[in-house]
Amino acid sequence: MFGWIKGSKKADPPALDENGLKMVIDIRDITKTYEMGELSLQVLKGVSLQVKQGEFVSIMGPSGSGKSTLMNILGALDQPTSGEYFLDGEDVSKLSEADLARVRNKKIGFVFQNFNLLRRTSAVRQVELPLIYGGTSGRTKKAKAALESVGLGQRIDHLPSELSGGQQQRVAIARALVTEPAMILADEPTGNLDSRSGTEVMQIFQQLNRVQGNTIVFVTHDPWIARHTNRVVMLRDGKVVADRLVANPLVAGEAERPSEAEELEGVFQEAYYGGKKEEYN
């Protein structure tokens, strides 16, 4: 949609799969090691992952699995120690801080659990922020259109304190959409919402994916949320141990949430234990 910042290297065209769909995320054998004095902690141990245009993917894993570290790398907030990460055709694994900031602004729409809204800023101005950083013209018109797309056309001048939690998250979704990014990266986007608001937010994400074709990656610990996506990737001890399609993705608002035990059993049976034995060694 917008040209690169002057002087930056032009990205190669994204790779295509056998059906002609472009590879939005193409991670190749990445590792991440943190140095803590004389100790080294390897958090990611050779992770490879591909996400095609229009996919809706959940990344899951227990505490210490490397899930948050992978999210930071996917979001160009951190870089791998080794390996390659192609985002929409551009290898972002070795970019400078300035170029990483450009990638975050142009190619990634972030949605966080805590909304990350400015307290004294109206909804329309919140949504304009990434456009301001990118030097885009026609910002107000684009921001209003994004808010209308998430059902907040009548709330554009409201402050966060005048909006419910679900409405605040919808502002955050509009802010993520307004730059027309290559992907939306959401970190526990329903984690701070009541069940009704969480359902409404999931309905928006499913519409964005199924109707508008947005590529969406959820990082979540919630099996119920994962069941609303089309694919589940599971990490354990810094490695991908399962990568499965969800057989019958739930439609937000059409199914009652079961008990936690049933959720866990169901998602594990579908995505975790359904692979080959050697995947779990």
C-alpha positions in Angstrom: 0.0 0.0 0.0 2.7 2.4 1.0 6.2 2.7 -0.4 9.3 1.8 1.7 11.1 4.5 3.6 13.6 6.1 1.3 16.9 4.3 1.2 15.7 1.0 2.6 16.3 -2.2 0.7 13.4 -3.5 -1.4 12.1 -6.9 -0.4 12.0 -9.8 -2.7 8.6 -11.1 -3.7 7.2 -13.5 -1.2 7.5 -17.2 -1.9 4.4 -18.9 -3.3 3.0 -22.4 -2.4 1.8 -24.9 -5.0 -1.6 -23.1 -5.1 -0.1 -19.7 -5.7 -0.7 -18.4 -2.2 2.1 -16.3 -0.9 4.1 -17.2 2.2 3.5 -14.4 4.7 5.7 -16.0 7.4 8.6 -18.2 6.5 10.8 -19.1 9.5 13.8 -21.3 8.8 15.6 -23.1 11.7 15.7 -20.2 14.0 17.3 -20.3 17.5 17.4 -17.8 20.3 19.9 -17.9 23.1 20.1 -15.4 26.0 23.4 -14.8 27.7 23.2 -14.4 31.4 26.7 -13.8 32.7 28.6 -17.0 32.2 25.4 -19.0 31.5 23.7 -19.4 28.2 19.9 -20.2 28.0 18.7 -21.5 24.6 15.0 -20.7 24.4 14.3 -21.6 20.8 16.1 -24.7 19.4 15.7 -24.7 15.6 12.1 -23.6 15.0 10.8 -23.7 11.4 7.3 -22.4 10.6 5.4 -21.3 7.5 2.1 -19.4 7.5 0.4 -18.7 4.1 -1.7 -15.7 3.2 -5.2 -16.0 4.6 -4.4 -18.5 7.4 -5.7 -18.2 10.9 -3.1 -19.8 13.2 -2.8 -20.3 17.0 0.6 -20.8 18.6 0.3 -22.6 22.0 2.7 -23.9 24.6 3.2 -24.2 28.3 5.2 -21.8 30.4 8.8 -22.0 29.3 8.1 -23.4 25.9 9.4 -20.4 24.0 6.0 -19.2 23.0 6.6 -15.5 24.1 10.1 -15.5 22.5 8.7 -16.7 19.2 6.0 -14.1 19.4 8.6 -11.3 19.9 10.6 -12.6 16.9 7.4 -12.8 14.7 6.6 -9.3 15.7 10.1 -8.0 14.8 10.5 -7.0 18.4 13.5 -9.2 18.8 15.8 -11.1 16.4 16.9 -14.7 16.4 20.4 -15.8 17.3 20.6 -17.8 14.1 18.3 -18.8 11.3 16.2 -16.8 8.9 12.8 -15.1 9.1 11.2 -14.0 6.0 8.1 -11.8 6.5 6.2 -11.0 3.4 9.3 -11.8 1.3 11.8 -9.8 3.4 14.4 -11.4 5.6 14.0 -9.5 8.8 16.3 -11.6 10.9 19.3 -9.4 10.5 17.8 -5.9 10.0 18.9 -2.8 11.9 16.7 -1.3 14.6 15.5 1.4 12.2 14.4 -1.2 9.6 12.8 -3.3 12.2 10.7 -0.3 13.3 9.7 0.1 9.6 8.7 -3.5 9.3 6.6 -3.3 12.5 4.8 -0.2 11.2 4.2 -1.4 7.7 3.8 -5.2 7.8 2.5 -6.1 11.3 -0.7 -5.1 13.1 -0.4 -5.8 16.8 -3.3 -6.6 19.2 -2.4 -7.0 22.8 -4.2 -8.4 25.8 -4.0 -5.0 27.7 -5.2 -3.0 24.6 -2.3 -0.5 24.9 -4.4 2.6 24.3 -3.5 6.1 25.4 -5.7 7.2 28.2 -6.4 10.8 27.0 -6.6 10.1 23.3 -9.9 9.6 21.3 -10.5 6.4 19.4 -9.9 7.9 16.0 -6.6 9.4 17.1 -5.5 6.1 18.6 -6.1 4.4 15.2 -4.3 7.2 13.4 -1.1 6.7 15.3 0.6 4.1 13.1 -0.3 6.2 10.0 1.3 9.2 11.7 4.5 7.2 12.3 4.4 6.0 8.7 3.9 9.5 7.3 0.6 8.6 5.6 -1.8 11.1 4.2 -5.6 10.9 4.6 -5.1 9.5 8.1 -8.5 10.6 9.6 -10.5 9.1 6.7 -8.6 5.8 7.0 -8.9 5.7 10.8 -12.7 6.3 10.6 -13.1 3.5 8.0 -11.2 1.1 10.2 -13.3 1.9 13.2 -16.5 1.5 11.2 -15.2 -1.9 10.1 -15.2 -3.1 13.7 -18.5 -1.6 14.6 -17.3 1.6 16.3 -18.4 4.2 13.8 -20.4 6.0 16.4 -17.6 6.0 19.0 -14.8 7.7 17.1 -14.5 10.6 19.5 -14.7 8.6 22.7 -11.8 8.2 25.2 -10.8 4.7 26.5 -12.5 5.5 29.8 -15.8 6.0 27.9 -15.6 2.6 26.3 -16.1 -0.9 27.6 -13.2 -3.5 27.5 -14.6 -5.1 24.4 -14.9 -1.7 22.7 -11.3 -0.8 23.7 -10.1 -4.0 22.1 -12.0 -3.2 19.0 -10.2 0.1 18.8 -7.0 -1.8 19.1 -8.1 -4.1 16.3 -8.9 -1.1 14.1 -5.5 0.3 14.8 -3.9 -3.0 13.8 -5.9 -3.0 10.5 -5.4 0.6 9.4 -2.0 0.1 7.7 -3.3 -2.9 5.8 -0.5 -5.1 7.2 0.8 -8.4 5.9 -0.4 -10.1 9.1 -2.2 -9.4 12.4 -0.3 -10.7 15.5 -2.5 -11.0 18.5 -1.3 -11.8 22.0 -4.1 -13.2 24.2 -6.5 -10.8 22.6 -9.5 -12.0 24.7 -7.6 -12.5 28.0 -8.9 -9.4 29.7 -12.5 -9.6 28.4 -15.7 -11.1 29.8 -17.2 -14.0 27.9 -19.6 -11.9 25.9 -17.0 -9.3 24.9 -14.5 -12.1 24.1 -17.1 -13.7 21.8 -17.7 -10.4 20.0 -13.9 -9.9 19.5 -13.5 -13.5 18.2 -16.4 -12.8 15.7 -14.5 -9.8 14.4 -11.3 -11.8 14.0 -13.1 -14.6 12.2 -14.8 -12.1 9.9 -11.5 -10.4 9.1 -10.0 -13.8 8.2 -12.9 -15.6 6.5 -14.4 -12.6 4.7 -11.6 -10.2 4.2 -8.8 -12.8 4.0 -6.5 -11.3 6.6 -3.6 -13.4 7.8 -3.9 -13.8 11.6 -1.6 -15.3 14.2 -2.8 -15.8 17.8 -0.4 -16.5 20.6 -2.6 -18.0 23.3 -2.7 -20.5 26.2 -6.4 -20.9 25.9 -7.5 -24.1 24.0 -11.1 -22.7 23.6 -9.7 -19.7 21.7 -7.4 -22.0 19.6 -10.4 -24.0 18.6 -11.8 -20.9 16.7 -8.7 -20.8 14.5 -7.9 -23.1 11.6 -4.5 -24.4 12.7 -2.7 -25.0 15.9 1.1 -25.0 16.3 2.4 -26.3 19.7 5.8 -25.6 21.2 7.5 -27.5 23.9 11.1 -26.9 25.2 11.9 -24.5 22.4 10.7 -26.8 19.6 7.6 -27.3 17.5 6.2 -30.6 18.6 2.8 -30.5 16.8 1.4 -28.5 13.8 -2.2 -29.6 13.0 -5.2 -28.2 11.2 -8.3 -27.9 13.4 -10.8 -30.3 12.0 -13.9 -28.3 12.7 -13.1 -24.7 13.8 -15.7 -23.3 16.1 -17.8 -20.3 14.9 -17.7 -17.6 17.6 -21.0 -17.3 19.4 -22.5 -20.6 18.1 -21.0 -22.9 20.8 -21.1 -22.9 24.5 -17.7 -22.9 26.3 -17.1 -26.3 27.9 -15.2 -27.0 31.0 -11.4 -26.4 31.0 -10.7 -30.1 31.2 -12.8 -30.8 28.1 -11.1 -28.0 26.2 -7.7 -29.3 27.0 -8.5 -32.8 26.2 -10.1 -31.8 22.9 -7.4 -29.6 21.6 -4.7 -32.0 22.7 -6.4 -34.9 21.0 -6.8 -32.9 17.8 -3.4 -31.2 17.6 -1.0 -32.5 20.1 -1.3 -36.3 20.2 -2.4 -36.7 16.6 1.1 -36.7 15.1 3.8 -39.2 14.5 5.5 -40.7 17.5 8.9 -39.3 16.6 7.5 -35.7 16.8 7.4 -36.0 20.6 10.9 -37.3 21.3 
